């Protein structure tokens, strides 16, 4: 990637920032779009090439997405991390925030281990346009199938149905925080993952904290599928959450919370490579792409947190299926 241009960096950064959080696979698009454009785009942005620095660039823009997630949910993270520290200090898991913190840790372990063991194999063997198009099509079909199944079965009572958001004076709203085990004030809590206010965020976390350990682990393990180019991390996590009975709002929230430590951990492992040959001559492009990715991810979050309050995965399913089939036909004919 010695000739990566600023235009390429900005375009891929914007693409990654949007598609990482939309259930349409950022990795699949990062492979397909350069290949469809062709020319220097295909040669400079070849993920499957030996010792490809493109992977390091993608990790950098992924980290920018993680930063956007932290910024967007920073009040929630303060509350959840606070719950983790008090749990360690008191040697018990009592409040919803404490339990949710440990659920997030446990649910992250499977994808962390799988990433260390399988990332290189999947990238070199499958990081090409045809496999990416196939998996993107599969991603769409899975999203569509799960929405159809959910429409027939309905959400799981007690866990999925969002509780009404309390209204009234601050003293009444503060009862929600006391019930959740949250020690802060109403003004210190974060927004919910479905566009609600601070109280809705706490209520959502209370429902997520009711997940069983095996349930949370299974939902987190679904992120392993995102190692396959074309399979969406947020999409696979949401699908697993929906299948376990979560509402779309809570499934989206859990997916966004789970994505943050996974992406950040990948950055810790890969970003130091920018100090070596992989970063030679492209640090400026990496910074530009990361800045655009972070802004795009933040704006995407603002949209998606409201979108999943009332809408389904069906439009994304249709898009992935059509885009995957068209790309598959294009590369098959071109080959």
C-alpha positions as CSV (number, residue, x, y, z in Angstrom):
1,X,0.0,0.0,0.0
2,X,2.9,2.4,-0.6
3,X,0.8,4.5,-3.0
4,X,-2.3,4.7,-1.0
5,X,-3.8,8.1,-1.8
6,X,-5.7,10.5,0.5
7,X,-8.8,10.0,-1.6
8,X,-8.7,6.3,-1.1
9,X,-8.0,6.6,2.6
10,X,-10.9,9.1,3.1
11,X,-13.4,7.0,1.0
12,X,-12.5,3.7,2.8
13,X,-12.6,5.5,6.1
14,X,-16.1,6.8,5.5
15,X,-17.2,3.4,4.2
16,X,-15.8,1.6,7.2
17,X,-17.3,4.1,9.7
18,X,-20.7,3.6,8.2
19,X,-20.7,-0.1,7.5
20,X,-19.1,-1.3,10.7
21,X,-22.2,-0.4,12.7
22,X,-24.8,-0.9,10.0
23,X,-25.5,-4.7,9.7
24,X,-23.9,-4.9,6.3
25,X,-20.3,-5.9,6.9
26,X,-17.5,-3.3,6.8
27,X,-14.9,-6.0,5.9
28,X,-16.9,-7.2,3.0
29,X,-17.3,-3.7,1.6
30,X,-13.7,-2.9,2.2
31,X,-12.9,-5.9,-0.1
32,X,-15.6,-5.5,-2.7
33,X,-15.5,-1.7,-3.3
34,X,-11.8,-1.5,-4.3
35,X,-12.2,-4.6,-6.5
36,X,-15.2,-3.2,-8.2
37,X,-13.5,0.2,-8.9
38,X,-10.3,-1.6,-10.1
39,X,-7.1,-0.1,-11.2
40,X,-4.9,1.3,-8.4
41,X,-7.8,0.8,-5.9
42,X,-7.7,-2.9,-6.4
43,X,-3.9,-3.1,-6.3
44,X,-3.4,-0.7,-3.3
45,X,-6.3,-2.1,-1.3
46,X,-5.7,-5.8,-1.6
47,X,-6.4,-7.4,1.8
48,X,-5.3,-10.9,0.7
49,X,-1.9,-9.8,-0.6
50,X,1.1,-11.2,1.3
51,X,2.1,-8.9,4.2
52,X,-0.7,-6.5,3.1
53,X,-0.5,-3.2,5.1
54,X,-4.1,-2.6,4.1
55,X,-5.1,-4.7,7.1
56,X,-3.3,-2.4,9.4
57,X,-5.0,0.6,7.8
58,X,-8.4,-1.1,8.3
59,X,-7.5,-1.8,12.0
60,X,-6.7,1.9,12.4
61,X,-10.0,3.1,11.1
62,X,-11.8,0.4,13.2
63,X,-10.2,1.9,16.2
64,X,-11.6,5.3,15.2
65,X,-15.0,3.6,15.2
66,X,-14.4,2.2,18.7
67,X,-13.5,5.8,19.8
68,X,-16.8,7.0,18.4
69,X,-18.6,4.3,20.3
70,X,-16.9,5.3,23.5
71,X,-17.7,9.0,23.0
72,X,-21.4,8.2,22.1
73,X,-21.9,5.9,25.1
74,X,-19.3,7.4,27.5
75,X,-21.8,8.0,30.3
76,X,-23.0,4.4,30.0
77,X,-19.4,3.1,30.0
78,X,-18.6,5.2,33.1
79,X,-21.6,3.5,34.9
80,X,-20.7,0.0,33.6
81,X,-17.0,0.2,34.3
82,X,-17.8,1.6,37.7
83,X,-20.0,-1.4,38.3
84,X,-17.0,-3.6,37.4
85,X,-14.7,-1.9,39.8
86,X,-17.2,-2.0,42.7
87,X,-17.8,-5.7,42.0
88,X,-14.1,-6.5,42.2
89,X,-13.7,-4.4,45.3
90,X,-16.7,-5.9,47.1
91,X,-16.1,-9.4,45.6
92,X,-19.7,-9.8,44.6
93,X,-22.1,-9.3,41.7
94,X,-25.2,-7.6,43.0
95,X,-26.4,-4.7,40.9
96,X,-27.4,-4.8,37.2
97,X,-24.4,-2.7,36.2
98,X,-22.0,-5.1,37.9
99,X,-23.6,-8.1,36.3
100,X,-23.7,-6.4,32.8
101,X,-20.0,-5.5,33.1
102,X,-19.1,-9.2,33.7
103,X,-21.5,-10.4,31.0
104,X,-19.7,-8.1,28.5
105,X,-16.3,-9.5,29.6
106,X,-17.4,-13.1,29.4
107,X,-19.2,-12.6,26.0
108,X,-16.0,-11.0,24.5
109,X,-13.7,-14.0,25.3
110,X,-14.8,-16.3,22.5
111,X,-14.3,-13.8,19.7
112,X,-11.0,-12.7,21.2
113,X,-9.6,-16.3,21.1
114,X,-11.0,-17.0,17.7
115,X,-9.6,-13.8,16.3
116,X,-6.1,-14.7,17.5
117,X,-6.4,-18.2,16.1
118,X,-8.2,-17.7,12.8
119,X,-7.9,-14.0,11.6
120,X,-4.8,-14.6,9.4
121,X,-6.2,-17.8,7.9
122,X,-9.5,-16.3,7.1
123,X,-8.0,-13.1,5.7
124,X,-5.5,-14.9,3.4
125,X,-7.9,-17.7,2.3
126,X,-11.2,-15.7,2.0
127,X,-10.2,-12.0,1.7
128,X,-11.1,-11.9,-2.0
129,X,-14.0,-10.5,-3.9
130,X,-15.9,-13.8,-4.7
131,X,-15.9,-15.1,-1.1
132,X,-16.8,-11.7,0.2
133,X,-19.8,-11.5,-2.2
134,X,-20.9,-15.0,-1.2
135,X,-20.8,-14.2,2.5
136,X,-22.5,-10.8,2.0
137,X,-25.4,-12.6,0.2
138,X,-25.5,-15.1,3.1
139,X,-25.5,-12.2,5.6
140,X,-28.6,-10.8,3.9
141,X,-30.4,-14.1,3.8
142,X,-29.8,-14.7,7.5
143,X,-31.0,-11.3,8.4
144,X,-34.2,-11.8,6.4
145,X,-34.8,-15.3,7.8
146,X,-34.4,-14.1,11.4
147,X,-36.9,-11.2,10.9
148,X,-39.4,-13.6,9.4
149,X,-39.0,-16.1,12.3
150,X,-39.2,-13.3,14.8
151,X,-42.4,-12.0,13.3
152,X,-44.0,-15.4,13.8
153,X,-42.6,-16.1,17.3
154,X,-42.6,-12.6,18.8
155,X,-40.2,-11.3,21.5
156,X,-39.4,-13.2,24.7
157,X,-41.6,-11.9,27.5
158,X,-39.9,-10.3,30.5
159,X,-36.5,-9.9,28.8
160,X,-37.2,-8.4,25.4
161,X,-40.2,-6.1,25.9
162,X,-38.9,-2.6,26.7
163,X,-40.3,-1.3,30.0
164,X,-42.1,2.1,29.9
165,X,-39.7,5.0,30.5
166,X,-40.7,6.8,33.7
167,X,-42.0,10.3,33.4
168,X,-42.4,13.0,36.0
169,X,-40.1,15.1,38.1
170,X,-36.4,14.2,38.7
171,X,-37.2,12.7,42.0
172,X,-39.6,10.2,40.4
173,X,-37.1,9.5,37.6
174,X,-34.4,8.9,40.1
175,X,-36.3,5.8,41.3
176,X,-35.2,4.1,38.2
177,X,-31.6,4.6,39.1
178,X,-32.0,3.4,42.6
179,X,-33.7,0.3,41.4
180,X,-30.9,-0.4,38.9
181,X,-28.2,0.0,41.5
182,X,-26.8,3.1,39.7
183,X,-25.3,5.5,42.2
184,X,-25.1,8.5,40.0
185,X,-27.8,11.1,39.2
186,X,-30.1,11.2,36.3
187,X,-28.0,13.8,34.5
188,X,-25.0,11.5,34.6
189,X,-26.5,8.5,32.7
190,X,-26.1,8.0,29.0
191,X,-28.4,7.6,26.1
192,X,-30.0,4.3,25.2
193,X,-29.0,2.4,22.2
194,X,-32.4,3.0,20.7
195,X,-32.6,6.7,20.9
196,X,-34.2,7.0,24.3
197,X,-33.1,9.2,27.2
198,X,-31.0,8.4,30.2
199,X,-33.7,6.4,32.0
200,X,-34.2,4.3,28.9
201,X,-30.5,3.4,28.9
202,X,-30.7,2.2,32.5
203,X,-33.9,0.2,31.8
204,X,-32.2,-1.4,28.8
205,X,-29.2,-2.4,30.8
206,X,-31.4,-3.8,33.5
207,X,-33.0,-6.1,30.9
208,X,-29.7,-7.0,29.4
209,X,-28.4,-7.9,32.9
210,X,-31.1,-10.6,33.1
211,X,-29.4,-12.6,30.4
212,X,-27.9,-15.8,31.5
213,X,-24.1,-16.4,31.3
214,X,-24.5,-18.9,28.5
215,X,-26.9,-16.7,26.7
216,X,-24.5,-13.7,26.8
217,X,-21.6,-15.9,25.8
218,X,-23.5,-17.3,22.8
219,X,-24.5,-13.8,21.7
220,X,-20.9,-12.6,22.0
221,X,-19.6,-15.7,20.2
222,X,-21.7,-14.7,17.2
223,X,-19.1,-12.0,16.5
224,X,-16.7,-14.8,15.4
225,X,-18.8,-15.0,12.2
226,X,-17.6,-11.5,11.4
227,X,-14.1,-12.9,10.7
228,X,-15.7,-14.0,7.5
229,X,-15.6,-11.2,5.0
230,X,-19.2,-10.2,4.2
231,X,-20.7,-11.2,7.5
232,X,-21.6,-8.2,9.7
233,X,-20.4,-8.0,13.3
234,X,-23.3,-6.0,14.4
235,X,-25.7,-8.0,12.3
236,X,-24.5,-11.4,13.6
237,X,-24.7,-10.1,17.2
238,X,-28.1,-8.6,16.7
239,X,-29.3,-11.8,15.1
240,X,-28.1,-13.9,18.1
241,X,-29.7,-11.5,20.5
242,X,-33.0,-11.6,18.6
243,X,-32.9,-15.4,18.6
244,X,-32.4,-15.3,22.4
245,X,-35.5,-13.1,22.7
246,X,-34.1,-9.6,23.0
247,X,-36.0,-6.7,21.4
248,X,-34.3,-5.0,18.5
249,X,-33.5,-2.0,20.7
250,X,-31.8,-4.1,23.3
251,X,-30.1,-6.3,20.7
252,X,-28.6,-3.2,19.1
253,X,-27.4,-1.8,22.4
254,X,-25.7,-5.1,23.4
255,X,-24.1,-5.3,19.9
256,X,-22.7,-1.8,20.1
257,X,-21.4,-2.4,23.7
258,X,-19.8,-5.7,22.7
259,X,-18.1,-4.2,19.6
260,X,-16.2,-1.6,21.6
261,X,-13.7,-3.9,23.5
262,X,-13.3,-6.2,20.6
263,X,-12.3,-3.5,18.2
264,X,-10.2,-1.8,20.8
265,X,-8.3,-5.0,21.5
266,X,-7.6,-5.5,17.8
267,X,-6.2,-2.0,17.7
268,X,-3.9,-2.6,20.6
269,X,-2.5,-5.7,18.8
270,X,-2.2,-4.2,15.3
271,X,-1.6,-0.5,15.5
272,X,2.0,-0.8,16.7
273,X,2.7,-2.2,13.2
274,X,2.3,1.4,11.9
275,X,5.6,2.2,13.6
276,X,7.3,-0.3,11.3
277,X,7.4,-0.9,7.5
278,X,3.6,-1.1,7.4
279,X,3.2,2.5,8.3
280,X,6.0,3.9,6.1
281,X,4.7,6.7,3.9
282,X,1.0,6.3,4.8
283,X,0.7,7.7,8.3
284,X,-1.0,10.9,7.0
285,X,-3.5,8.8,5.0
286,X,-4.1,6.7,8.1
287,X,-4.9,9.7,10.2
288,X,-7.2,11.2,7.5
289,X,-9.1,8.0,7.1
290,X,-9.4,7.4,10.8
291,X,-10.8,11.0,11.4
292,X,-13.4,10.4,8.7
293,X,-14.2,7.0,10.0
294,X,-14.8,8.3,13.5
295,X,-17.1,11.0,12.3
296,X,-19.0,8.7,10.1
297,X,-19.4,6.1,12.9
298,X,-20.7,8.7,15.3
299,X,-23.3,9.9,12.8
300,X,-24.2,6.3,12.0
301,X,-24.8,5.7,15.7
302,X,-27.1,8.7,16.0
303,X,-29.2,7.3,13.1
304,X,-29.2,3.6,14.1
305,X,-30.1,4.3,17.8
306,X,-33.3,5.8,16.6
307,X,-33.9,3.5,13.6
308,X,-34.1,0.3,15.7
309,X,-36.7,1.8,18.0
310,X,-39.4,1.1,15.4
311,X,-37.9,-0.5,12.4
312,X,-36.5,-3.9,11.4
313,X,-33.4,-5.5,9.8
314,X,-35.3,-6.2,6.6
315,X,-34.0,-3.2,4.5
316,X,-30.4,-4.2,5.3
317,X,-31.2,-7.8,4.5
318,X,-32.5,-6.9,1.1
319,X,-29.5,-4.6,0.4
320,X,-27.0,-7.3,1.4
321,X,-28.7,-10.0,-0.7
322,X,-28.9,-7.8,-3.9
323,X,-25.4,-6.3,-3.5
324,X,-23.9,-9.7,-2.8
325,X,-25.6,-11.4,-5.8
326,X,-24.7,-8.5,-8.2
327,X,-21.1,-8.5,-7.0
328,X,-20.9,-12.3,-7.3
329,X,-22.2,-12.1,-10.8
330,X,-19.8,-9.3,-11.8
331,X,-16.7,-11.1,-10.5
332,X,-17.8,-14.4,-11.8
333,X,-18.2,-13.0,-15.3
334,X,-15.1,-10.9,-15.1
335,X,-13.1,-13.9,-14.0
